[in-house]
Amino acid sequence: MRLFPPGPYGARETTEDLVLGPYEIPAGTTVFYPFWAVHLNPEHWPEPERFDPERFTPQEVAKRPRLAYVPFGIGPRSCEGAALATVEAQLVLAVLLKRLSFRPAPGHEVTPVERFVLWARDGIRMTVRLRDL
């Protein structure tokens, strides 16, 4: 969700003239911002391209600004399904990971494609095995 958020970008329309760094943005301009630019900011994510679930322990989360992680966008125009998607993902993953082991298929490279939502060009091929219970 941090490295490959489901929606690749957010958009907002400026309500007044805005100066952003060296850019002057007039009121009424739609500004697109890629979530990955926020999620790969090394100021908040040391070694930003490394997958590390420990980044999301309560102690680590408390060290970051609230808006350093926005996989579903922010504010009144964020994804309406964010809460449901999060609960569904946690439930499905809990059930599947308890029973099955997943490994990337050898030789298959995952190529992200930005559309309205993030896709994988040729899918995400996995080798799945039953876990010893």
PALO-159873 format. One line per field, with one value per atom (N, C-alpha, C, CB): residue number from 1; residue in three letters; atom name; x negated, y, z negated. Coordinates in steps of 0.2 Angstrom, whole numbers. Each point is the difference from the previous one (the first is absolute). Last residue first. Glycine has a CB too. Layout:
BEGIN
nr = [NUM  ...]
rest = [ALA  ...]
atom = [CA  ...]
px = [X  ...]
py = [Y  ...]
pz = [Z  ...]
This chain:
BEGIN
nr = [133  133  133  133  132  132  132  132  131  131  131  131  130  130  130  130  129  129  129  129  128  128  128  128  127  127  127  127  126  126  126  126  125  125  125  125  124  124  124  124  123  123  123  123  122  122  122  122  121  121  121  121  120  120  120  120  119  119  119  119  118  118  118  118  117  117  117  117  116  116  116  116  115  115  115  115  114  114  114  114  113  113  113  113  112  112  112  112  111  111  111  111  110  110  110  110  109  109  109  109  108  108  108  108  107  107  107  107  106  106  106  106  105  105  105  105  104  104  104  104  103  103  103  103  102  102  102  102  101  101  101  101  100  100  100  100  99  99  99  99  98  98  98  98  97  97  97  97  96  96  96  96  95  95  95  95  94  94  94  94  93  93  93  93  92  92  92  92  91  91  91  91  90  90  90  90  89  89  89  89  88  88  88  88  87  87  87  87  86  86  86  86  85  85  85  85  84  84  84  84  83  83  83  83  82  82  82  82  81  81  81  81  80  80  80  80  79  79  79  79  78  78  78  78  77  77  77  77  76  76  76  76  75  75  75  75  74  74  74  74  73  73  73  73  72  72  72  72  71  71  71  71  70  70  70  70  69  69  69  69  68  68  68  68  67  67  67  67  66  66  66  66  65  65  65  65  64  64  64  64  63  63  63  63  62  62  62  62  61  61  61  61  60  60  60  60  59  59  59  59  58  58  58  58  57  57  57  57  56  56  56  56  55  55  55  55  54  54  54  54  53  53  53  53  52  52  52  52  51  51  51  51  50  50  50  50  49  49  49  49  48  48  48  48  47  47  47  47  46  46  46  46  45  45  45  45  44  44  44  44  43  43  43  43  42  42  42  42  41  41  41  41  40  40  40  40  39  39  39  39  38  38  38  38  37  37  37  37  36  36  36  36  35  35  35  35  34  34  34  34  33  33  33  33  32  32  32  32  31  31  31  31  30  30  30  30  29  29  29  29  28  28  28  28  27  27  27  27  26  26  26  26  25  25  25  25  24  24  24  24  23  23  23  23  22  22  22  22  21  21  21  21  20  20  20  20  19  19  19  19  18  18  18  18  17  17  17  17  16  16  16  16  15  15  15  15  14  14  14  14  13  13  13  13  12  12  12  12  11  11  11  11  10  10  10  10  9  9  9  9  8  8  8  8  7  7  7  7  6  6  6  6  5  5  5  5  4  4  4  4  3  3  3  3  2  2  2  2  1  1  1  1]
rest = [LEU  LEU  LEU  LEU  ASP  ASP  ASP  ASP  ARG  ARG  ARG  ARG  LEU  LEU  LEU  LEU  ARG  ARG  ARG  ARG  VAL  VAL  VAL  VAL  THR  THR  THR  THR  MET  MET  MET  MET  ARG  ARG  ARG  ARG  ILE  ILE  ILE  ILE  GLY  GLY  GLY  GLY  ASP  ASP  ASP  ASP  ARG  ARG  ARG  ARG  ALA  ALA  ALA  ALA  TRP  TRP  TRP  TRP  LEU  LEU  LEU  LEU  VAL  VAL  VAL  VAL  PHE  PHE  PHE  PHE  ARG  ARG  ARG  ARG  GLU  GLU  GLU  GLU  VAL  VAL  VAL  VAL  PRO  PRO  PRO  PRO  THR  THR  THR  THR  VAL  VAL  VAL  VAL  GLU  GLU  GLU  GLU  HIS  HIS  HIS  HIS  GLY  GLY  GLY  GLY  PRO  PRO  PRO  PRO  ALA  ALA  ALA  ALA  PRO  PRO  PRO  PRO  ARG  ARG  ARG  ARG  PHE  PHE  PHE  PHE  SER  SER  SER  SER  LEU  LEU  LEU  LEU  ARG  ARG  ARG  ARG  LYS  LYS  LYS  LYS  LEU  LEU  LEU  LEU  LEU  LEU  LEU  LEU  VAL  VAL  VAL  VAL  ALA  ALA  ALA  ALA  LEU  LEU  LEU  LEU  VAL  VAL  VAL  VAL  LEU  LEU  LEU  LEU  GLN  GLN  GLN  GLN  ALA  ALA  ALA  ALA  GLU  GLU  GLU  GLU  VAL  VAL  VAL  VAL  THR  THR  THR  THR  ALA  ALA  ALA  ALA  LEU  LEU  LEU  LEU  ALA  ALA  ALA  ALA  ALA  ALA  ALA  ALA  GLY  GLY  GLY  GLY  GLU  GLU  GLU  GLU  CYS  CYS  CYS  CYS  SER  SER  SER  SER  ARG  ARG  ARG  ARG  PRO  PRO  PRO  PRO  GLY  GLY  GLY  GLY  ILE  ILE  ILE  ILE  GLY  GLY  GLY  GLY  PHE  PHE  PHE  PHE  PRO  PRO  PRO  PRO  VAL  VAL  VAL  VAL  TYR  TYR  TYR  TYR  ALA  ALA  ALA  ALA  LEU  LEU  LEU  LEU  ARG  ARG  ARG  ARG  PRO  PRO  PRO  PRO  ARG  ARG  ARG  ARG  LYS  LYS  LYS  LYS  ALA  ALA  ALA  ALA  VAL  VAL  VAL  VAL  GLU  GLU  GLU  GLU  GLN  GLN  GLN  GLN  PRO  PRO  PRO  PRO  THR  THR  THR  THR  PHE  PHE  PHE  PHE  ARG  ARG  ARG  ARG  GLU  GLU  GLU  GLU  PRO  PRO  PRO  PRO  ASP  ASP  ASP  ASP  PHE  PHE  PHE  PHE  ARG  ARG  ARG  ARG  GLU  GLU  GLU  GLU  PRO  PRO  PRO  PRO  GLU  GLU  GLU  GLU  PRO  PRO  PRO  PRO  TRP  TRP  TRP  TRP  HIS  HIS  HIS  HIS  GLU  GLU  GLU  GLU  PRO  PRO  PRO  PRO  ASN  ASN  ASN  ASN  LEU  LEU  LEU  LEU  HIS  HIS  HIS  HIS  VAL  VAL  VAL  VAL  ALA  ALA  ALA  ALA  TRP  TRP  TRP  TRP  PHE  PHE  PHE  PHE  PRO  PRO  PRO  PRO  TYR  TYR  TYR  TYR  PHE  PHE  PHE  PHE  VAL  VAL  VAL  VAL  THR  THR  THR  THR  THR  THR  THR  THR  GLY  GLY  GLY  GLY  ALA  ALA  ALA  ALA  PRO  PRO  PRO  PRO  ILE  ILE  ILE  ILE  GLU  GLU  GLU  GLU  TYR  TYR  TYR  TYR  PRO  PRO  PRO  PRO  GLY  GLY  GLY  GLY  LEU  LEU  LEU  LEU  VAL  VAL  VAL  VAL  LEU  LEU  LEU  LEU  ASP  ASP  ASP  ASP  GLU  GLU  GLU  GLU  THR  THR  THR  THR  THR  THR  THR  THR  GLU  GLU  GLU  GLU  ARG  ARG  ARG  ARG  ALA  ALA  ALA  ALA  GLY  GLY  GLY  GLY  TYR  TYR  TYR  TYR  PRO  PRO  PRO  PRO  GLY  GLY  GLY  GLY  PRO  PRO  PRO  PRO  PRO  PRO  PRO  PRO  PHE  PHE  PHE  PHE  LEU  LEU  LEU  LEU  ARG  ARG  ARG  ARG  MET  MET  MET  MET]
atom = [N  CA  C  CB  N  CA  C  CB  N  CA  C  CB  N  CA  C  CB  N  CA  C  CB  N  CA  C  CB  N  CA  C  CB  N  CA  C  CB  N  CA  C  CB  N  CA  C  CB  N  CA  C  CB  N  CA  C  CB  N  CA  C  CB  N  CA  C  CB  N  CA  C  CB  N  CA  C  CB  N  CA  C  CB  N  CA  C  CB  N  CA  C  CB  N  CA  C  CB  N  CA  C  CB  N  CA  C  CB  N  CA  C  CB  N  CA  C  CB  N  CA  C  CB  N  CA  C  CB  N  CA  C  CB  N  CA  C  CB  N  CA  C  CB  N  CA  C  CB  N  CA  C  CB  N  CA  C  CB  N  CA  C  CB  N  CA  C  CB  N  CA  C  CB  N  CA  C  CB  N  CA  C  CB  N  CA  C  CB  N  CA  C  CB  N  CA  C  CB  N  CA  C  CB  N  CA  C  CB  N  CA  C  CB  N  CA  C  CB  N  CA  C  CB  N  CA  C  CB  N  CA  C  CB  N  CA  C  CB  N  CA  C  CB  N  CA  C  CB  N  CA  C  CB  N  CA  C  CB  N  CA  C  CB  N  CA  C  CB  N  CA  C  CB  N  CA  C  CB  N  CA  C  CB  N  CA  C  CB  N  CA  C  CB  N  CA  C  CB  N  CA  C  CB  N  CA  C  CB  N  CA  C  CB  N  CA  C  CB  N  CA  C  CB  N  CA  C  CB  N  CA  C  CB  N  CA  C  CB  N  CA  C  CB  N  CA  C  CB  N  CA  C  CB  N  CA  C  CB  N  CA  C  CB  N  CA  C  CB  N  CA  C  CB  N  CA  C  CB  N  CA  C  CB  N  CA  C  CB  N  CA  C  CB  N  CA  C  CB  N  CA  C  CB  N  CA  C  CB  N  CA  C  CB  N  CA  C  CB  N  CA  C  CB  N  CA  C  CB  N  CA  C  CB  N  CA  C  CB  N  CA  C  CB  N  CA  C  CB  N  CA  C  CB  N  CA  C  CB  N  CA  C  CB  N  CA  C  CB  N  CA  C  CB  N  CA  C  CB  N  CA  C  CB  N  CA  C  CB  N  CA  C  CB  N  CA  C  CB  N  CA  C  CB  N  CA  C  CB  N  CA  C  CB  N  CA  C  CB  N  CA  C  CB  N  CA  C  CB  N  CA  C  CB  N  CA  C  CB  N  CA  C  CB  N  CA  C  CB  N  CA  C  CB  N  CA  C  CB  N  CA  C  CB  N  CA  C  CB  N  CA  C  CB  N  CA  C  CB  N  CA  C  CB  N  CA  C  CB  N  CA  C  CB  N  CA  C  CB  N  CA  C  CB  N  CA  C  CB  N  CA  C  CB  N  CA  C  CB  N  CA  C  CB  N  CA  C  CB  N  CA  C  CB  N  CA  C  CB  N  CA  C  CB  N  CA  C  CB  N  CA  C  CB  N  CA  C  CB  N  CA  C  CB]
px = [-1  4  -2  9  -21  1  3  -10  15  -5  1  1  3  3  -5  9  -13  0  3  -11  6  4  0  8  -20  0  3  -10  14  -3  0  5  -2  0  -3  -1  14  -5  0  1  5  3  -6  9  -13  1  3  -9  6  1  2  -9  17  -6  0  -2  15  0  -7  11  4  -6  1  -6  24  -3  -6  12  -4  4  -2  10  -28  6  4  0  -27  5  6  -10  -8  3  5  -1  -21  6  2  -4  -9  -1  7  -8  -7  6  -1  4  -16  -1  7  -12  3  5  -1  8  -22  -1  6  -6  12  -7  0  -4  24  -2  -7  12  -5  0  -2  -2  14  -7  1  -6  21  0  -7  12  4  -6  -1  -6  28  -4  -6  10  7  0  -5  12  -10  0  0  7  -5  -7  0  -2  23  -4  -7  7  9  2  -5  12  -16  0  2  2  0  -7  0  -4  25  -2  -7  8  0  4  -3  10  -18  -2  3  -2  9  -6  -3  -2  23  0  -7  10  -8  3  0  7  -13  -5  2  -3  18  -6  -5  2  16  2  -5  11  -15  1  2  3  -6  -6  1  -4  20  -1  -6  6  -1  5  0  7  -28  4  6  -11  3  -3  4  -7  12  0  -4  2  0  7  1  3  -27  5  7  -9  -13  1  6  -12  0  1  2  4  -10  6  2  4  -25  1  7  -8  -9  6  2  -1  -19  3  7  -8  -4  -6  2  -8  21  1  -6  8  -7  6  0  6  -30  6  6  -8  -11  1  6  -5  -2  -6  1  -7  23  0  -6  6  -4  5  0  7  -21  -3  5  -6  13  -5  -3  -3  20  3  -6  10  -15  2  2  -9  2  6  2  3  -24  1  7  -8  0  -1  1  -8  9  6  -1  4  -18  -2  7  -12  -1  6  -2  5  -18  0  7  -13  6  3  -1  -4  -2  7  2  -1  -18  0  7  -10  15  -7  0  -4  23  -1  -7  12  -5  5  -1  8  -22  1  4  -2  0  -5  0  -7  27  -4  -5  10  7  -7  -4  3  21  -2  -7  12  -3  1  -3  11  -10  -5  1  1  14  -7  -5  3  20  -1  -7  12  -6  -1  -1  -5  19  -6  0  0  12  -1  -6  6  11  -6  0  -4  19  0  -7  11  0  -5  1  -8  18  4  -4  7  -20  7  3  1  -27  6  6  -4  -23  5  7  -6  -23  6  6  -7  -19  5  6  -3  -19  -1  6  -12  18  -7  -1  -2  24  -2  -8  12  10  -7  -2  -2  28  -5  -7  10  18  -7  -4  2  22  -3  -7  6  7  6  -3  7  -15  -2  6  -12  13  1  -2  9  -17  4  0  -3  -3  0  4  -1  -15  6  0  0  -11  -1  7  -9  5  -7  -1  -1  17  1  -6  12  -14  5  2  5  -30  7  5  -5  -20  4  8  -8  -10  -4  4  -9  20  -5  -3  -1  15  4  -4  9]
py = [-135  2  -4  5  2  -6  3  -6  17  0  -6  13  -10  -1  1  -8  20  -6  0  -2  17  -1  -7  9  11  -8  0  -3  23  -2  -8  11  14  -8  -2  -1  23  -1  -8  12  4  -3  -1  -6  18  -7  -4  1  23  -1  -7  9  2  -3  -2  -4  25  -6  -3  3  19  -4  -7  8  12  -4  -3  -2  16  3  -4  3  -7  1  4  -10  0  5  1  6  -27  4  5  -9  -10  4  5  0  -24  6  5  -5  -20  4  7  -7  -17  7  3  0  -27  5  7  -10  -10  2  5  -10  -6  1  3  -10  14  -5  2  -2  9  2  -5  12  -19  3  2  -8  0  3  2  4  -22  4  2  -7  0  -1  4  -1  0  -7  -1  0  21  -6  -6  7  12  -1  -5  12  -6  -3  -2  6  6  -7  -4  4  19  -4  -7  10  5  -1  -5  11  -2  -5  -2  5  11  -6  -5  6  16  -3  -7  11  2  -2  -4  9  1  -6  -3  5  16  -6  -6  8  11  -1  -6  12  -3  -4  -2  7  6  -7  -4  5  18  -4  -7  10  5  -1  -5  11  -1  -7  -2  -2  24  -2  -7  8  9  -6  -2  -4  30  -7  -5  4  20  -4  -6  11  4  -2  -3  9  -11  5  -3  9  -21  4  4  0  -24  7  3  -2  -21  1  7  -10  3  -5  1  -8  22  1  -5  12  -3  -7  1  -7  25  -4  -6  5  11  0  -3  10  -7  -4  -1  5  -2  4  -4  10  -23  3  5  -10  -5  5  4  -9  -8  6  5  -7  -15  5  6  -10  -7  3  5  -10  -2  4  4  -8  -9  6  5  -6  -10  -1  6  -9  6  1  -2  -1  -2  7  2  0  -23  3  8  -10  -4  0  3  -10  12  -1  1  4  -3  -2  -2  -5  23  -6  -2  2  19  -5  -7  7  13  1  -6  12  -5  -6  -1  -5  20  -2  -6  4  14  -7  -2  0  22  -3  -8  10  5  3  -3  11  -18  -3  4  -4  0  5  -2  8  -20  -1  5  -7  8  -6  -2  -4  23  1  -6  7  -8  5  2  5  -21  -3  6  -9  15  -3  -3  -2  22  -7  -2  0  21  -1  -8  11  11  -7  -1  -3  25  -2  -8  12  9  -7  -2  -3  29  -5  -7  9  12  -4  -5  10  11  -2  -4  9  -7  4  -3  6  -9  -4  4  -11  13  4  -4  11  -19  0  4  -11  4  5  1  -2  -8  1  5  -12  12  -6  -1  -6  24  0  -7  13  -3  -4  0  -7  18  -1  -3  10  -18  7  -1  4  -23  5  7  -8  -17  6  5  -1  -26  6  6  -5  -23  6  6  -5  -24  6  5  -6  -19  4  7  -6  -21  7  3  1  -25  3  7  -9  -11  6  3  2  -21  -2  6  -8  6  2  -2  9  -16  0  1  -8  11  0  0  -6  5  6  0  0  -18  6  6  -6]
pz = [-46  -6  -6  8  17  -5  -6  4  20  -6  -4  0  28  -7  -5  5  18  -3  -7  6  19  -6  -2  3  14  -1  -7  7  12  -7  0  -6  23  -1  -6  13  -3  -5  -1  -6  29  -7  -5  7  14  1  -6  9  -11  8  1  2  -24  2  7  -12  -2  3  1  6  -19  1  3  -8  11  -5  2  -5  20  -5  -7  8  6  3  -5  8  -5  -3  5  -6  2  5  -4  9  -15  -2  6  -12  11  3  -2  9  -16  -1  2  -10  17  -3  0  5  -5  2  -3  0  -4  7  2  3  -23  3  7  -7  -11  5  3  3  -28  7  5  -4  -19  2  7  -8  -15  6  2  -1  -16  1  7  -9  -9  6  0  6  -24  3  6  -3  -10  -5  3  -7  21  -3  -5  3  6  5  -3  9  -23  2  4  -1  -4  -6  1  -7  25  -1  -7  6  -1  5  -1  8  -22  -1  5  -5  7  -6  -1  -5  23  1  -6  8  -10  5  1  5  -17  -4  4  -7  18  -5  -4  0  16  3  -5  11  -18  1  4  1  -7  -6  2  -6  24  -3  -6  4  14  -2  -4  10  -1  -4  -3  6  1  3  -5  6  -6  -1  2  -9  7  7  0  5  -25  3  6  -6  -7  0  3  1  7  -6  0  -3  15  1  -7  12  -9  3  1  -6  -3  5  3  -5  -10  2  6  -3  -16  2  2  -7  -2  3  3  -8  -6  7  4  -1  -23  2  7  -10  -1  1  3  2  -17  7  0  5  -24  2  6  -5  -3  -5  2  -9  19  3  -4  3  -11  6  3  2  -21  -2  6  -9  12  -3  -2  -4  24  -7  -3  -1  24  -2  -7  12  0  1  -3  10  -7  -7  0  -2  22  -3  -7  6  17  -7  -4  1  25  -3  -8  11  5  -3  -3  -2  13  5  -3  9  -21  2  4  -1  -17  6  2  -6  -12  1  5  -11  7  1  2  4  -9  -4  1  1  11  -6  -5  6  17  -5  -7  10  9  -3  -5  2  11  1  -3  10  -10  -3  1  2  8  -7  -3  1  22  -2  -8  12  -2  -1  -2  8  -2  -7  -1  0  18  -1  -7  12  -2  -4  0  -7  22  -1  -5  11  -6  -1  -2  -4  17  -3  -1  5  -5  4  -4  4  -11  5  4  1  -11  -2  5  -8  12  -1  -3  10  -13  3  -1  -3  4  -1  3  -1  -7  4  -2  3  -14  6  4  0  -23  2  6  -3  0  -3  3  0  -3  2  -3  1  6  -4  2  -3  5  3  -5  7  -11  1  3  -10  7  -1  1  -7  18  -4  -1  3  1  4  -5  8  -8  -3  4  -11  11  3  -4  11  -11  -3  4  -11  16  -1  -3  9  -5  1  -1  8  -19  5  1  -4  -9  5  5  -9  -2  -2  5  -7  2  5  -2  6  -21  6  6  -6  -15  0  7  -13  9  0  0  -6]
